[in-house]
Amino acid sequence: MKSIYLLLAVLLLKRGSAQTTEAPPLPDVEDVLAADSRFTTFYQLLKTTDLLEEINETNHFTIFAPTDAAFAKLPAGSLDALKADVDKLKETIGYHVVLNSSYHVHGSQQDSILKSSTQLPIRINTYSLVHTVTAEGVNITIRNISVNHGYIQGIDGVMKPPTGNVVDLGTTRSDISTFESLLVKANQTAYFTSDHSTTLFIPTDDAFKKLSAETLDYLNNHISDLTDVLRFHYVKQYSLYSLGMKHAFTIQSADHSHDYLMLLEDDNGGMRVNQAKIIEKDISSINGVIHIIDDVLIPPRVLVAIRDQSIVVGFSIENHSKKKKKSTCTKFFILNAAFKKQVNKTIALSSNSTTEGRTMKVIGFFLAFLISGISCQGQTLTTLTTHVTATTAPRFPDVIAGLSSTGQFTVFIDLLTKSGVLPQINSSLHFTVFAPTDNAFTKLSPDAFEAIKNDPAKITELVNSHVVLNTNLRIHGTMEDVLLKTINNHQVRINTYNVLHTVTANGVNITVKNIPIVHGLAHGIDSVLVAAPGNIMQIALNRTDLSTFTGLVISSNLLNFFTADKDITLFAPNNNAFSKLSGNVMSYLQSHPADLAETLRFHVVRTITLFSLGMIHGVTIPSADNHHDNLMLLQAADGSLNVNTAKILVKDLIATDGVIHVIDTVLIPTHVLVRIQDQGIIVG
């Protein structure tokens, strides 16, 4: 018992001793600034104001102190001019002081707003990916210097106070008046000033001048599409200053579909958003940050809607060849065929003398009259009534008659007749024919076509590869990677790209859909189908220009990953693409297997086969890396297609499990890029 009392006494003595120990007092703010050679200029300027007194009188404060190096970045003469203007000096230095708030910087602040001693906001942002925290877009390089009653945060630039909101900015500069006027026209001013944390990319007036007059007319006459275009430049609930931007980083816009914007670094170190160059960055507003760009951004849906009017959009990276209108005659050949059966059935029903019969007769002749009046390109279609009897509905035509009705398949009909395949087709209860148009055969080289015409075996092989038995496939708008087998066991992959109103077979455009034939359907295609020679990796392994890529896939044990899915899009960098990377980057990737695997997977899109006919400028698709980072499709000035910054050199290599596009640049996901650059490595 005595020992217990002694132990308690010792513990109490220790507790009393601990309670009397006090932490050393924090240094005074003026002493710290005076002693730190990094802040000499700021301290001298601060002393010329009365702000030190205000700081010492408050219980809590935060000082954002520009370093001497930060002041050295100012334009020549700016610092001397500031010293000479007492009011301007106090306003500038006062903006860097926060009273009544002791702010500790940590890694999770996003759009935190402090109020400076001048009553203007200071916006704090954390960009974790690039290990950066900013104040009004200026890097906080020296964090959390503790002083009595507050903190000093060292920054590497002099902060500029916000100039107001986006509308206020428009009154102070003359180069964004078009954007401002369109905001008013679309009644979007309130929308663009209602959020307190935003990023806005504003096109200059010159950017709008790049658009064709027809495009501007379209937007002015379609307010909902104009609204989507304006909102496509706008990011809500996130202020992204340039220090937080990283190559291939994507952010969601505020348009109706929440389409993504992608940040891309060009060869000169400048930043782009989609195709638009950021020509002026980090203009602080009370709502967030504004960047000025040299191109108008148009979301994919609106871009298609404009081009559907045969309008050349005219922005800087667009291919300026006019899109041809779809043949109206082609549309109505399909309409004619589709209505024949219904009209004949309707008139046949009218043969009875009941009231219902007389009504059906009127409807039938009305339908016939309606279609007989349709004309296209100056040629009136033959009236349906010349093909309709009053009492019986004719059978659907056979293959030859059905294809002959459009006048577009004379070459294929000749080959079909010579092939000996017709009896096999006619005896099938269901079939589908993919018929190349006459124009499709002109795309073959003369020698290749002659070789086919003069070889019965090749004729049969070609026809067999365009005919599917035991399947009557009707084309509609909801088909995604539907797989069929032809007579000679070749695979035909059907894909619908709704935004572009396009359906493809093995990446070939189906231009005439659903021609009715007895027991089947025929579809006109604008190229001869090419059979897939193997799966994705088999094709890649057989190409010498992809040996670096395939070697890395094998060494990373990713062969199974690249062949596990049946619907894959692969953007495969060629050997020259890898030679652009610095040796240090290749060494890094090979010594960091997880990052190498992420880089390889970043070139893959799973569960969708994207042929070039389905690609449209500005569309994003999720890659198969672990973060599912987005890839963006962009159209270059010469009409070629890019994925991020990589040019597609060879497109539409059909495989049994998808499609390959060969590209000229290695794509590196943002998180891997940051880790490489954190090692001081130049990517190259």
MIVEXBA-564987 format. One record per residue (C-alpha): residue in three letters; y, z, x. Coordinates in steps of 0.5 Angstrom, whole numbers, padded with zeros to 4 digits, always signed. Each point is the difference from the previous one (the first is absolute). Last residue first. Layout:
# MIVEXBA-564987
alaYZX/...
***
This chain:
# MIVEXBA-564987
gly+0030-0149+0021/val-0002+0007-0002/ile+0004+0003+0005/ile-0003+0007+0001/gly+0004+0006+0001/gln-0006+0004-0003/asp+0004+0001-0006/gln+0000-0007-0001/ile-0008+0000-0001/arg+0000+0005-0005/val+0006-0003-0004/leu-0004-0007+0000/val-0006+0004-0002/his+0004+0003-0006/thr+0003-0007-0002/pro-0006-0004+0000/ile-0001-0005+0005/leu+0000-0008-0001/val-0002-0004+0006/thr+0004-0007-0001/asp-0002-0007+0000/ile-0004+0000-0007/val-0007-0003-0002/his-0001+0001-0007/ile-0007+0001-0003/val-0003+0000-0007/gly-0005+0004-0004/asp-0007+0002+0001/thr-0004-0006+0000/ala+0006-0003+0004/ile+0006-0005-0001/leu+0004-0001+0006/asp+0007+0000-0004/lys+0005+0000+0005/val+0001-0002+0007/leu+0007+0002+0004/ile+0002+0005-0005/lys+0006+0003+0004/ala+0000+0007+0001/thr+0007+0005-0001/asn-0003+0003-0006/val-0005-0005-0003/asn+0004-0007+0001/leu-0001-0007-0004/ser+0003-0006+0002/gly+0005-0004-0004/asp+0005-0001+0006/ala+0004+0005-0001/ala-0005+0005+0000/gln-0004+0003-0007/leu-0001+0008+0000/leu-0007+0003-0002/met+0001+0008+0001/leu-0006+0004+0003/asn+0000+0007-0003/asp-0003+0006+0003/his-0007+0003-0003/his+0001+0006+0004/asn-0007+0000+0003/asp+0001-0008+0001/ala-0003-0005-0005/ser+0007-0003-0001/pro+0004+0001-0007/ile+0003-0007-0002/thr+0007-0001+0000/val+0004-0006-0004/gly+0006-0002+0003/his-0001-0008+0001/ile-0006-0002-0004/met-0007-0001+0001/gly-0005-0002-0005/leu-0001-0007+0003/ser-0001+0002+0007/phe-0006+0004-0002/leu-0001+0007-0002/thr-0007+0003-0001/ile+0001+0007-0003/thr-0005+0006+0001/arg+0003+0001+0007/val+0006-0002+0004/val-0002+0000+0008/his+0005-0001+0005/phe+0002+0008+0000/arg-0007+0001+0001/leu+0000-0002+0007/thr+0006+0004+0002/glu-0003+0006-0003/ala-0007-0001+0004/leu+0005+0000+0006/asp+0003+0006-0002/ala-0006+0004-0001/pro-0003-0003+0007/his+0005+0003+0004/ser-0001-0003+0007/gln-0001-0007-0002/leu+0007+0000-0004/tyr+0003+0003+0006/ser-0002-0005+0005/met+0002-0005-0005/val+0007+0003+0000/asn+0000+0001+0007/gly-0002-0008+0001/ser+0006-0002-0004/leu-0001-0003-0006/lys+0001-0008+0000/ser-0007-0001+0002/phe-0002+0003-0006/ala+0003-0006-0004/asn-0002-0005+0004/asn-0007+0002-0001/asn+0000-0001-0007/pro+0002+0005-0005/ala-0004+0000-0007/phe+0003+0001-0006/leu-0006+0002-0004/thr-0001+0000-0008/ile-0006+0003-0003/asp-0004-0001-0006/lys-0007+0001+0001/asp+0001+0007+0004/ala-0005+0003+0005/thr+0001-0005+0005/phe+0006+0002+0004/phe-0002+0007-0001/asn-0007-0001+0003/leu+0003-0004+0006/leu+0005+0006+0001/asn-0004+0003+0006/ser+0007+0000+0004/ser-0003-0004+0006/ile-0002-0005-0005/val+0006+0000-0004/leu+0004-0001+0007/gly-0005-0006+0002/thr+0002-0003-0006/phe+0007+0000+0001/thr+0000-0002+0007/ser-0005-0006-0002/leu+0005-0002-0005/asp+0002-0007+0003/thr-0008-0001+0002/arg-0001-0001-0008/asn-0008+0001-0001/leu+0001+0008+0000/ala+0006-0001-0006/ile-0005-0004-0004/gln-0006+0005+0000/met+0005+0006+0000/ile+0003-0003-0007/asn-0007-0002-0003/gly-0003-0007+0001/pro+0002-0007+0000/ala+0004+0000-0007/ala-0001-0007-0003/val+0006-0004-0001/leu+0003-0003-0007/val+0003-0006+0000/ser+0008+0001-0002/asp+0004+0000-0006/ile-0005+0002-0005/gly-0001-0002-0007/his-0005+0005-0004/ala-0006-0002-0004/leu-0003+0004-0006/gly-0007+0000-0003/his-0005-0001-0005/val+0003-0007-0003/ile+0007+0000+0004/pro+0006+0003-0001/ile+0005+0000+0006/asn+0002+0007+0002/lys+0005+0000+0005/val+0004-0006+0003/thr+0004+0002+0007/ile-0006+0005+0003/asn+0004+0001+0006/val-0005+0001+0006/gly-0001+0007+0003/asn-0008-0001+0000/ala+0002-0001-0008/thr+0007+0002-0002/val+0004+0002-0006/thr+0007+0000+0001/his+0006+0003-0005/leu+0004+0002+0006/val+0000+0007-0002/asn-0007+0000-0003/tyr-0004-0002+0006/thr-0007-0001-0003/asn-0005-0001+0005/ile-0007-0004-0001/arg-0005+0000+0006/val-0005-0006+0001/gln-0006+0002+0004/his-0005-0006+0002/asn-0007+0000-0003/asn-0001-0007+0000/ile+0001+0000-0007/thr+0006+0004+0000/lys+0000+0008+0000/leu+0006+0004-0003/leu+0004+0006+0002/val+0006+0003-0004/asp+0005+0003+0005/glu+0005+0002-0005/met+0000-0004-0007/thr+0005+0003-0005/gly+0004-0006-0002/his-0005-0005-0003/ile-0004-0005+0003/arg-0007-0002-0005/leu-0006+0000+0004/asn-0006-0002-0003/thr-0006+0002+0005/asn-0007-0003+0000/leu+0002-0005+0005/val+0006+0000+0005/val+0002-0007+0002/his+0005-0001+0006/ser-0005+0001+0006/asn-0005-0004-0003/val+0005-0006-0001/leu+0002+0000+0008/glu-0008+0001+0002/thr-0002-0006-0005/ile+0006-0004+0003/lys-0002+0002+0007/ala-0007-0002-0001/pro+0002-0007-0003/asp+0004-0002+0006/asn+0005-0005+0000/lys+0005+0004-0004/ile-0001+0006+0004/ala+0002-0003+0007/glu+0005-0004-0003/phe+0004+0006-0003/ala-0001+0003+0007/asp+0003-0006+0004/pro+0006+0000-0005/ser+0001+0007+0001/leu+0000+0004-0006/lys+0006+0002-0004/thr+0000-0007-0004/phe-0006+0003-0003/ala+0004+0006-0003/asn+0005-0006-0003/asp-0006-0003-0004/thr-0001+0007-0003/pro-0006+0005+0002/ala-0005+0002-0005/phe-0002+0007-0001/val-0006-0001-0005/thr-0003+0006-0004/phe-0006+0000-0003/his-0004+0003-0006/leu-0006-0003-0004/ser-0002-0004+0006/ser-0004-0007-0001/asn+0007-0003+0000/ile+0001+0003+0007/gln-0006-0002+0003/pro+0000-0007-0003/leu+0007-0001+0003/val-0002+0002+0007/gly-0002-0007+0002/ser+0005+0000+0005/lys+0003-0007-0002/thr+0003+0002-0006/leu+0003+0006+0003/leu+0003-0004+0005/asp+0003-0005-0005/ile+0003+0006-0004/phe+0002+0003+0006/val+0004-0006+0002/thr+0003-0001-0007/phe+0002+0007-0001/gln+0007+0000-0003/gly+0000-0004-0006/thr+0000+0006-0005/ser-0005-0003-0005/ser-0005-0002+0006/leu-0002+0007+0002/gly-0002+0001-0007/ala-0004-0007-0001/ile-0004+0001+0007/val-0002+0007-0002/asp-0002-0001-0007/pro+0005+0001-0006/phe+0001+0005-0005/arg-0004-0002-0006/pro+0005-0003-0006/ala+0002+0004-0006/thr-0002-0003-0007/thr+0003-0001-0006/ala+0007-0003+0001/thr-0001-0003+0006/val+0005+0002+0006/his+0001-0004+0007/thr+0006-0005-0003/thr+0002+0007-0003/leu+0001+0003+0007/thr+0006-0004+0001/thr+0000-0003+0007/leu+0005+0003+0004/thr+0007-0003+0000/gln+0002-0002+0007/gly+0007+0002+0003/gln-0001+0005+0005/cys-0004+0004-0006/ser+0000-0001-0007/ile-0003+0004-0006/gly+0001-0003-0007/ser-0008-0001-0001/ile-0001+0007+0002/leu+0004+0002-0007/phe-0003-0005-0004/ala-0007+0001+0002/leu+0002+0008-0002/phe+0003-0002-0006/phe-0006-0005-0002/gly-0005+0006+0001/ile+0005+0005-0004/val+0001-0004-0006/lys-0008-0002+0000/met-0001+0008+0000/thr+0004+0001-0006/arg-0004-0005-0004/gly-0006+0003+0002/glu+0002+0007-0002/thr+0003-0003-0007/thr-0007-0003-0001/ser-0002-0007+0001/asn-0005+0000+0006/ser+0002-0004+0006/ser+0005+0004+0003/leu-0005+0004+0004/ala-0001-0006+0004/ile+0008+0000+0001/thr+0000+0007+0003/lys-0006-0002+0004/asn+0003-0006+0003/val+0007+0004+0002/gln-0004+0006+0003/lys-0004-0005+0004/lys+0005-0004+0002/phe+0005+0006+0002/ala-0003+0002+0007/ala+0000-0008+0002/asn+0007-0001-0002/leu+0003+0006+0003/ile-0004-0001+0007/phe+0003-0007+0000/phe+0006+0003-0002/lys+0001+0004+0006/thr-0002-0006+0004/cys+0006-0004-0003/thr+0005+0005+0001/ser-0002+0000+0008/lys+0002+0006+0003/lys+0007+0000+0003/lys+0000-0002+0007/lys+0003+0006+0005/lys+0006-0003+0004/ser-0001+0000+0007/his+0005+0006+0003/asn-0005+0004+0003/glu+0003+0007-0001/ile+0002+0004+0006/ser+0008+0000-0001/phe+0000+0001-0007/gly+0001-0007-0004/val-0004+0001-0007/val-0001-0007-0001/ile-0001+0000-0008/ser-0006-0003-0003/gln+0001+0004-0006/asp-0007+0004+0002/arg+0004+0001+0007/ile+0004+0005-0003/ala-0005+0003-0004/val-0004+0000+0007/leu+0005+0004+0003/val+0001+0005-0005/arg-0007+0002+0000/pro+0000+0000+0008/pro+0007+0005+0000/ile+0006-0004+0003/leu+0003+0003+0006/val+0007-0003+0002/asp+0001-0002+0007/asp+0005+0003+0005/ile-0001+0007+0000/ile+0005+0006-0001/his-0003+0007+0000/ile+0002+0006-0004/val-0002+0007+0000/gly+0000+0006-0005/asn+0003+0001-0006/ile+0007+0003+0003/ser+0000-0006+0004/ser-0002-0001+0008/ile+0000-0007+0003/asp-0006+0000+0004/lys-0001-0007+0002/glu+0004-0006+0001/ile-0003-0007+0001/ile-0007+0002-0003/lys-0004-0007+0000/ala-0003-0002-0006/gln-0007-0003+0000/asn-0003+0006-0003/val+0004+0006+0002/arg+0002-0002+0008/met+0002+0004+0006/gly+0002-0002+0006/gly-0004+0001+0007/asn+0002-0007+0002/asp-0007-0002-0001/asp+0000+0002-0008/glu-0002+0007-0003/leu-0002-0001-0007/leu+0001+0005-0005/met-0004-0002-0007/leu+0003+0001-0007/tyr-0005+0002-0005/asp+0000-0002-0008/his+0001+0005-0005/ser-0002-0005-0005/his+0007+0001-0004/asp+0004+0001+0006/ala+0001+0006+0004/ser-0002-0002+0006/gln-0006+0004+0004/ile+0000+0001+0007/thr-0004-0004+0006/phe-0001+0001+0007/ala-0002-0006+0004/his+0005+0002+0006/lys+0003+0007-0001/met+0006+0002-0003/gly+0002+0008+0000/leu+0005-0001+0005/ser+0003-0006-0004/tyr+0002+0005-0006/leu-0005+0000-0006/ser+0003+0004-0005/tyr-0006+0002-0006/gln+0001+0001-0007/lys+0001-0007-0002/val-0001-0006+0004/tyr+0005-0006-0002/his+0000-0008+0002/phe-0006-0001-0005/arg+0005+0003-0005/leu+0005-0006+0001/val-0006-0005-0001/asp-0003+0004-0006/thr+0007+0000-0003/leu+0001-0007+0001/asp-0007-0002-0003/ser+0002+0005-0007/ile+0007-0004+0000/his-0003-0007+0000/asn+0006-0005-0001/asn+0004+0003+0006/leu-0007+0000+0004/tyr-0001-0007-0002/asp+0007-0002+0002/leu-0001+0003+0007/thr-0006-0004+0001/glu+0002-0006-0002/ala+0006+0001+0004/ser-0005+0000+0006/leu+0000+0007+0004/lys+0003+0000+0007/lys+0007+0001-0003/phe-0003+0007-0002/ala-0001+0002+0007/asp+0007-0002+0002/asp+0002+0005-0006/thr-0004+0005+0004/pro-0006+0003-0002/ile+0000+0008-0001/phe-0007+0004+0002/leu+0001+0006-0004/thr-0004+0007+0002/thr+0001+0006-0005/ser+0000+0007-0001/his+0005+0003-0005/asp-0002-0005-0005/ser+0005-0002-0006/thr+0004-0005+0004/phe-0004-0006+0000/tyr-0002+0001-0008/ala+0007+0001-0002/thr+0002-0007+0003/gln-0006-0003-0003/asn+0004-0004-0005/ala-0003-0007+0002/lys+0007-0003+0000/val+0003+0006+0004/leu-0006+0001+0005/leu+0001-0008+0001/ser+0007+0001+0001/glu-0001+0005+0006/phe-0006-0005+0003/thr+0005-0005+0000/ser+0006+0004+0003/ile-0004+0002+0006/asp+0004-0003+0006/ser+0007+0003-0003/arg+0000+0007+0002/thr+0003+0007-0002/thr-0001-0002-0008/gly-0007-0001+0001/leu-0001+0006+0004/asp+0002+0004-0006/val-0005-0003-0005/val-0006+0001+0005/asn+0002+0008+0000/gly+0006+0003+0004/thr+0002-0001+0008/pro-0005+0005+0003/pro+0002+0004+0006/lys-0001-0003+0006/met-0004+0004+0005/val+0001+0000+0008/gly-0007-0002+0003/asp-0005+0004+0004/ile-0001+0006-0004/gly+0000+0007+0003/gln-0002+0005-0006/ile+0004+0007+0001/tyr-0003+0006-0004/gly+0003+0006-0004/his+0002+0007-0001/asn+0000+0001+0008/val-0002-0006+0003/ser-0007-0003+0000/ile-0001-0007+0003/asn-0004-0003-0006/arg-0001-0007+0003/ile+0002-0005+0005/thr-0001-0007-0001/ile+0002+0000-0008/asn+0001-0008+0000/val+0006-0003-0004/gly-0002-0003-0007/glu+0005+0005-0004/ala-0004+0006+0004/thr-0007-0003+0002/val-0007+0003+0002/thr-0004-0004+0004/his-0008+0000+0001/val-0001-0007-0001/leu-0005+0001-0006/ser+0003+0006-0002/tyr+0007-0003-0002/thr+0004+0006-0002/asn+0007-0001-0003/ile+0006+0005-0001/arg+0006-0003-0003/ile+0007+0003+0001/pro+0004+0000-0006/leu+0008+0001+0000/gln+0003+0006-0002/thr+0004+0000+0007/ser-0003+0006+0002/ser-0007-0004-0001/lys-0004+0001-0006/leu-0008-0001+0002/ile-0004-0005-0004/ser-0008+0000+0002/asp-0002-0007-0001/gln-0007+0001+0003/gln-0001+0007+0004/ser-0007+0001+0002/gly+0000+0000+0007/his+0004+0006+0002/val+0008+0001+0001/his+0003+0007-0001/tyr+0006+0000-0004/ser+0005+0006-0001/ser+0004-0002-0006/asn+0007+0004-0001/leu+0004-0005+0004/val-0003-0007+0002/val+0004-0003+0006/his-0001-0008+0002/tyr+0005-0002-0005/gly+0005+0005+0003/ile+0000-0004+0006/thr+0002-0006-0003/glu+0005+0003-0005/lys+0003+0004+0005/leu+0001-0006+0005/lys+0002-0004-0005/asp+0006+0005-0002/val+0001+0001+0007/asp+0001-0007+0002/ala+0001-0001+0008/lys-0007+0003+0001/leu-0003-0006-0004/ala+0003-0005+0003/asp-0002+0002+0007/leu-0007+0000-0003/ser+0000-0007-0003/gly+0003-0003+0006/ala-0006-0004+0002/pro-0005+0000-0006/leu-0004+0007-0001/lys-0007+0000+0004/ala+0003+0005+0005/phe+0001+0005-0005/ala-0007+0000-0001/ala-0001+0001+0007/asp+0004+0006+0000/thr-0005+0003-0005/pro+0002+0000-0008/ala+0000+0007-0003/phe-0002+0001-0007/ile+0002+0007-0001/thr-0004+0004-0005/phe+0004+0007-0003/his-0002+0006-0003/asn+0004+0007-0001/thr+0007-0004+0001/glu+0006+0003+0003/asn-0003-0002+0007/ile+0000-0008-0002/glu+0007+0001-0004/glu+0003+0002+0007/leu-0004-0005+0004/leu+0003-0006-0005/asp+0007+0001+0001/thr+0000-0006+0004/thr+0001-0002+0008/lys-0006+0005+0001/leu-0004-0005-0003/leu+0002-0006+0004/gln-0001+0004+0006/tyr-0007+0002-0002/phe-0002-0007-0002/thr+0002-0003+0006/thr-0004+0006+0004/phe-0007-0001-0004/arg-0005-0002+0005/ser+0003+0005+0005/asp-0002+0006-0004/ala+0004+0006+0002/ala+0006-0001-0004/leu-0005-0002-0006/val-0004+0007+0001/asp+0006+0004+0001/glu+0004-0002-0006/val-0006+0001-0005/asp-0001+0007+0002/pro-0007+0002+0003/leu-0005+0003-0004/pro-0001+0007+0001/pro-0006+0003+0003/ala-0006+0002-0005/glu+0000+0008-0001/thr-0005+0005+0002/thr+0001+0006-0004/gln-0005-0001-0005/ala-0005-0002+0006/ser+0001+0007+0003/gly-0001+0003-0007/arg-0006-0003-0001/lys-0003+0001+0007/leu+0002+0008-0002/leu-0004-0001-0006/leu-0006-0003+0003/val+0000+0006+0005/ala+0000+0005-0005/leu-0005-0003-0004/leu-0005+0000+0006/leu+0001+0007+0001/tyr-0001+0002-0007/ile-0007-0004+0000/ser-0001+0004+0007/lys+0001+0007-0003/met-0005-0002-0006/
***
